């Protein structure tokens, strides 16, 4: 039997649900059923991310400094689950009436540098691309500073994207394109298994046992087990592929938001080289951008989850250190994501489930950036 809620929590829940309904109605009136569906997918993502506490940042932090690899291994499970559906959709989707394109990018200096800077920023901000959104929805006032800086870093990076793209790079390499869906999936599973075995053996050597899994408490009130969280996020990823014809992404919306804000402030963003071929995207209302409405859905979904759990309690007092690290982390993540073809969702998850080698390259570079940041912040280095 669920505990009786205080009246204040019930009021917050009613207000949040009313806000969610207003968001859905606004998107439906502005764009129609397709982006209404994208918003609903975002709601599920935010609800799941919050209750499962599925943050890439925290999982990487304990993996690097303590050798605990459960969170990292669950990321591998997520990639494997989604890729098992994504590879056939990318390879044969047109025959089934579905046009699905993978996220396949060149192996470039921009990916390495951007992912390193992003990983560095994660450890100062205390969140990643998806983590920033669901913690903002959960009531974190500190992460509002991170989100604002994330947007600022994203638009600033567009000034330099043409230069990063001009540097020498290796051609893109996609497992589906090179080997076909079945063999490509086998190759991906072999890579994931190798990383899994390494993480598991390292944890056993350092701790003598594997970290125990958290159990699900309540579907509505949380917490969720990581397994349930992974299942829900995998569903979100697959639904995005089917509905939008591409992998789930987050940070392109931050770039659009930054461009809109800068344009409103009188900056001639449209004249920048990056935006020359993106005039239509820049001119459209934000509610007609699929990634934006999904992001709004993530924030709203996390707000719903926090309200059901009775934990929507924003903390208004922040120290200068809190604000400084939040802003530094956000700026780094915004800049890094834009030059590296995305963040932990768009580049790491989206690239990996597409079979793109840049997804693995992004992960390695971001882990190194995270390790450097942790050494600077805490003095703790990578535990061998």
N, C-alpha and C positions, 0 to 999 in steps of 0.2 A: 504493500500500500504506500503510495507516494505521500510525503509529508505535506501538511497544509501550508500554503504559501502566505507570507505576510501580504497585507493589502498593497503596500508600495510595490512589491514585485509583480503583483497582478496588474497593477496600473501600467507599469513599464511594459509588460508583455502585451497588453491590449494596444498600447501606443505603437509598439514595434510592429505588431501584426497589421495595424492600420496603415503604417508606413509602407510595409511590404505590398499591401494591396494597392496603395497609391502608385508605387513604382511599377507594378505589373500593368495597371490600367494605363499609365502614361506611356509605357513602351508599346502596348498594344495599339493605342490610339495613334501613336506617331509612326509606327512601322508595320504593324500587323503580326501575324501568327509566328513567323519564323524567328524574329528577334524576341518575341515573347517567350518562345521556347528556349532561346539562348539565356534569357534572364532567369528562367526557371532552373536551368542547368546550373547557373551560377549560385542560385539559392541553395541547391543541394550541396554544391562544392563548399560553400561557406559554412553550412551546418556541419558537414562532415569534418572539415579541416579543424574547426573549433573543438568539437567534442572528442576527436581523436588526437588533438594536439599534434597534428601531423605537420611539423615544421622542419624543413630541410636544415635550417641553421642549427637547431639544438641537436639534431641527430649527428650532424657532421662534427659539432664541437666535442661531444662525448666520444665519438669515434677517434678523433685526432688526439685528444689530450688524455683519455682514459682507456682507450682500446675497446670501448663498448660498441658493438657493431649491429645491434638489433635494428635500430632505425635505418641504417644504411642497407641492411639486408631486405628490409621491407620496401625500400625504394626499388630494389632490384626485382622484387616480386611484382610491384606495380608496373614496372617497365615490361616484364615478361607477360603479364596478363593482357595489357593493352596491345602490345606488339603482336600477340597471337591472333588478334582480330584486325589490327591495323595493317599488317603485312598483306594478308589476302585482299583487303579492301583497296589498298594502294595498287596491288598487282592486277587484280581482276574486277575491281569495282565497276568499271564501265560496262562489263558484260552483264552485270546485275542491275544496271540502271543507276549506279552511284558513282559519281566522279569525286574521288578522294585523292588529294595531292599530299605527299609527305613533306616534312620540313627538312630539306636536304640543302646544306650550305657548304661553301668551299672551306678547305682547311687553311686558314689564313692567320696572319699576325693579329688581325683584329679579334678573332675568336680567342686566341691565347691571352692577349692583353686584356680584352674586355672581361673574360671569365675570371682572370686573376683579380682584376679590380673589383668585380662583383663579389667574389668570394671574400675579399678583404673587407668590403663594405658590410657584408652580412654579419660579420662578427662584431662590428661596432654598432650596427643598428639593432641587432638582436632579432632579425627577421629577414626573410627573402622576399621574392615578388609576391607569392601567394601568402606568405606569413604576414607581410605588411598589411594586406587587405583584411585577413580574418582577425588579426589582433586589433586593428582599427574598429572593426565591427564589434569585437568583444569589449570595447570600451577603453582601449589604451590611448590616453591622450598623448603619451610620448611618441607613439607610432604615427600620430598625425603629423608631427614634425618630420618624421622619416618619409611619409608619403609625399608631403610637400617638396622635400628635397629630392626625392625620387623623380618627381615630375620635372623639377628644375634641371636636374642632371641629364634627364632624357632629352629635353629640348636643346640644351647646350651641346650635347654630343652630336646633334644633327649638323652643327657647323663643321664638324671634323670627319663625319662619316665618309665623304668622298675621298679624303686623304687616306683614311684607313683602307678603303676599298682599292686604292691605287697601288698599295704595296704588293709585292710578289706573294702569290699564294698557290697552293696545290689545288688541283681540280676537286670538286665535290665527289664524294664516294658514298653511294647508297647501296646497301645490301640487296634490297629488292631489285634495283636496276641492274646490278652486276650479276647476281646469282639467281634471281627469281625469288618469289615469296617462300616456298618450302625450304630450299637450301639456305636462303638468307636467314630464316628464322632459326635454323639449326646453328648457324654460325653465331647469331646473337645469343642464343641460350648457352652456348659454350663459353662465350665471354662473360656473361652474367654468372655462370657457375664458377668460373675461375675467381672472380671477385668475391663471390659468396664464400668459397672455401678459404680464401686468404683471410677475410674478415672474421670468420668463425674460428679458425685455428689461432689467429692472433688473440682473440678474446679468451679462448681457452688457456692459452699460454700465460696471459697476463693475470687472469682471474680464477682459473681452475674450473670454471663453469660458465654457462651462457646465461645472460640476463633473463630473468623471468618475464613473461608477457603480462601486461595489464589486462584485466578482464573487463568486459562491458558491464556497466552498471545499469543504465537506463537509456533507451533509444532517444527519448525526448530530452532528458535532463543530464545525460552523460554520467561518467566518462565513457568513451568507446575504447574498445581494444584497437590496437594498430591493425589487426587483421580486418576488422569491420571497416575501419577508416580506409584502408587500401581498397577494399571491395567497392566502397562508395565512390572513391576518387577514380578508380578504374572505370566505373559506370559513367562518371562525368566525362572522362576522356573519350570513351567510345561514343557517347551521345553527341559530343562536340564534332567528332569525325563525321558521323552520319548526317547531322543537321547542317553543319557549316562546310563540310568537305575538306577540312584541314585540321591539324592538331590544335589543341587548346593553347592559347597564348594569353599573356597578361600585359606586358610592358609596352606594346605598340600603342595601347590606349593612353598610357601616361605621356607618350610623346605627343599624341593628338591633343590631350588636355593642355600640355605645356604650350603648344603652338596656338591654341585658342586663346589662352590667357595672355600670351605675349602679343598676339595680334590685337586683342582688346586694349592692351596697354600702349598700342601705337607702334609696335615693332613690325617691320615689313618682313615677316617670316616667309611669305610667299615668294620672295625674291631669292631666298637661299637656294643653292644648288640642290640640296636634298629634297626640297619640296617642288622642284620644277615639274616632275612627273607625278606629283601627288596632289595636284590642285583640287581635283574633285573630292578627294578624301578630306582635305583641309576645309573645304567649303560646306561639307555636309554637317547637319546637326549631330551632336554627340549621341543622341538617342538612336541614331540610325547606324551607329558603329557597333558591330557585334561584340567586339572585345570589350568595349566600354560598358555595354549593358550587362555582360557577364560579370565584369568587375563590380558593378553596382550590386548585382545579385549576390556575389561573394560577401560583400560587406553586410548586406541585409540578412543573408543566411546566418552569418556568424552572430549578428545582433539577435536574431531569433534564438539561436542556440544558447547564448549567454542569458537571455531573458528567461528561457525555460529553466535554466539551471539556477536562476536567482543570483547570477554573478555579474550582472551589468551594472558595475559600480565604477564609473570613471574617476581616476585619481587626478585632481586638478593641480596639485603641487608638484612641480618638477624642479630639480636642481639645474644649475647651469651645465654641469657635467652631463646630466641626462639629455638635455637639449642639444648639447654640442656633439655627443656621440651619435645621437639620432640623426642629426643633420648631416654629419660627415658620412655616416653609413648610407643614408639615402642618396646623397650626391654621387658616391662611388657606384652604387648599384644602378642608378639611372644612367650614368655615363657608360658603365661597363656593358649593361644589357643592350644598349643601342648599337654599340660597335661589335658586339659578339652574337648578333642575330637572336637575341632574346635572353631570358633569365633562366632560373632553375626549372620553370615550367615550359617556356617556349623553346629554349635551346637544349637543355639537359633532357627533360622528359620528352618534349616534342621531337627533338632530333633523334633520341634513342629509339622511340617507338616507331620512327620512320626508317630506322636502319641506317641513319646518317652517321658517318665517322666523326662529324663535328660534335655530336652529342657526347661521345666519350672524351674527345679532346677538351670540350668545355668542362666536363666533370673533373678531369685531372688538373687543369689550370685553376679552376675555382677552389679545389681542395688545397692547392699550394697557397693561393692567396689567403684562404681562411687560416691556414697554419701560421703564416707570417703575421696576420693580424692578431691571432691568439697569443703568439709569442710577445708581441709588443704590448698587448693589453694586460695579460695575466702572468707573463713570464713562463707559461707552460708551452713546451714545444711538442712536436709529434712524438708520441710514445712508440718506440720501435717494438 
